[in-house]
Amino acid sequence: MLTSSHRRPYTISIRHRKSKTNTDYEADRDLYSGLIRLHVLHHAAKEPTFGLGLIEELARHGYRISPGSLYPLLHGLEKKGYLRASEVRNGKSLRKVYRATALGRKALAASKSKVRELFHELIEEDD
């Protein structure tokens, strides 16, 4: 797991920030939501996962995301066919569990090469 306690957490819901302009907010949200989608796909491809577990895992990577932002993101990935949800009994309650579909795994594999290429370009510019 890639974690760092030195990273400043990012958030999709930035409505309480006073120093950002609306344009900055939109740019941040678009950039980070793409990274969060890839994290979600990655974890759902490894094992079945659920909303609160994803929120906690994303927090370990420096992202703060509320359930009100995560669940629409999960539903969007499900609607596109990247995730499949099923209900699993957890004690007396039902928990919605998400798994990557074949299409989601294929999209994740395709994105890995693009992310790797971008990562190398970003790191090379810092040298």
C-alpha positions as CSV (number, residue, x, y, z in Angstrom):
1,M,0.0,0.0,0.0
2,L,1.3,3.4,-0.9
3,T,0.8,5.7,2.1
4,S,2.4,8.8,3.4
5,S,1.5,10.7,6.5
6,H,3.1,13.8,4.9
7,R,0.4,14.1,2.2
8,R,-2.2,16.7,2.5
9,P,-5.6,15.1,2.1
10,Y,-7.6,16.0,-1.0
11,T,-11.3,16.1,-1.0
12,I,-13.9,16.1,-3.7
13,S,-16.4,18.2,-1.7
14,I,-14.4,21.4,-1.2
15,R,-17.4,23.7,-0.5
16,H,-16.0,24.9,2.8
17,R,-12.7,26.1,1.4
18,K,-12.5,29.9,1.3
19,S,-9.2,30.3,-0.6
20,K,-10.1,28.5,-3.8
21,T,-12.0,30.1,-6.6
22,N,-14.8,28.2,-8.3
23,T,-12.5,27.5,-11.3
24,D,-9.8,26.0,-9.0
25,Y,-12.4,23.8,-7.3
26,E,-13.7,22.4,-10.6
27,A,-10.1,21.6,-11.8
28,D,-9.3,19.9,-8.5
29,R,-12.5,17.9,-8.4
30,D,-12.0,16.7,-12.0
31,L,-8.4,15.7,-11.4
32,Y,-8.8,14.0,-8.1
33,S,-12.1,12.3,-9.0
34,G,-10.3,10.5,-11.8
35,L,-7.6,9.2,-9.5
36,I,-10.2,8.2,-6.9
37,R,-12.1,6.2,-9.6
38,L,-8.9,4.4,-10.5
39,H,-8.3,3.6,-6.8
40,V,-11.8,2.3,-6.4
41,L,-11.4,0.1,-9.5
42,H,-8.1,-1.2,-8.3
43,H,-9.4,-2.2,-4.9
44,A,-12.7,-3.7,-6.4
45,A,-10.6,-5.8,-8.8
46,K,-8.5,-7.2,-5.9
47,E,-11.4,-8.1,-3.6
48,P,-15.0,-7.3,-2.9
49,T,-15.2,-3.9,-1.2
50,F,-17.8,-1.7,0.3
51,G,-18.4,2.1,0.7
52,L,-17.0,2.7,4.2
53,G,-14.1,0.4,3.5
54,L,-13.3,2.5,0.4
55,I,-13.6,5.7,2.3
56,E,-11.1,4.4,4.9
57,E,-8.7,3.1,2.2
58,L,-8.8,6.3,0.2
59,A,-8.1,8.3,3.4
60,R,-4.9,6.2,3.8
61,H,-3.9,7.5,0.4
62,G,-4.6,11.1,1.4
63,Y,-8.1,11.6,0.0
64,R,-11.0,12.7,2.1
65,I,-14.3,11.8,0.5
66,S,-17.7,11.8,2.0
67,P,-20.3,9.1,1.5
68,G,-22.4,11.8,-0.4
69,S,-19.6,11.9,-3.0
70,L,-18.4,8.3,-3.0
71,Y,-21.8,6.6,-3.5
72,P,-22.7,8.6,-6.6
73,L,-19.2,7.8,-7.9
74,L,-19.8,4.0,-7.2
75,H,-23.2,4.2,-8.9
76,G,-21.7,5.8,-11.9
77,L,-19.0,3.1,-12.2
78,E,-21.7,0.5,-11.8
79,K,-23.9,2.2,-14.5
80,K,-20.9,2.2,-16.9
81,G,-20.4,-1.5,-16.3
82,Y,-17.1,-1.3,-14.4
83,L,-18.5,-2.4,-11.1
84,R,-21.2,-4.9,-10.0
85,A,-22.9,-4.5,-6.7
86,S,-24.5,-7.2,-4.6
87,E,-26.0,-7.2,-1.1
88,V,-24.3,-9.3,1.5
89,R,-25.7,-9.8,5.0
90,N,-23.5,-8.4,7.7
91,G,-25.1,-9.4,11.0
92,K,-28.6,-8.0,11.0
93,S,-28.0,-5.5,8.2
94,L,-27.3,-5.8,4.5
95,R,-24.1,-4.3,3.1
96,K,-23.7,-3.4,-0.6
97,V,-20.5,-5.0,-1.8
98,Y,-18.8,-3.9,-5.1
99,R,-16.7,-6.0,-7.4
100,A,-14.9,-5.1,-10.6
101,T,-16.5,-6.6,-13.7
102,A,-14.6,-7.9,-16.7
103,L,-15.1,-4.5,-18.4
104,G,-13.8,-2.8,-15.2
105,R,-10.7,-5.0,-15.1
106,K,-10.1,-4.3,-18.8
107,A,-10.4,-0.5,-18.2
108,L,-8.1,-0.7,-15.2
109,A,-5.5,-2.6,-17.2
110,A,-5.6,0.0,-20.0
111,S,-5.3,2.8,-17.5
112,K,-2.2,1.3,-15.8
113,S,0.0,2.0,-18.9
114,K,-1.4,5.5,-19.2
115,V,-0.8,6.2,-15.5
116,R,2.7,4.7,-15.7
117,E,3.6,6.9,-18.6
118,L,2.2,10.0,-16.9
119,F,4.0,9.2,-13.7
120,H,7.3,8.9,-15.5
121,E,6.7,12.2,-17.3
122,L,5.8,14.0,-14.0
123,I,8.8,12.5,-12.2
124,E,11.3,13.3,-15.0
125,E,10.2,17.0,-15.0
126,D,11.1,17.2,-11.3
127,D,14.7,15.9,-11.9
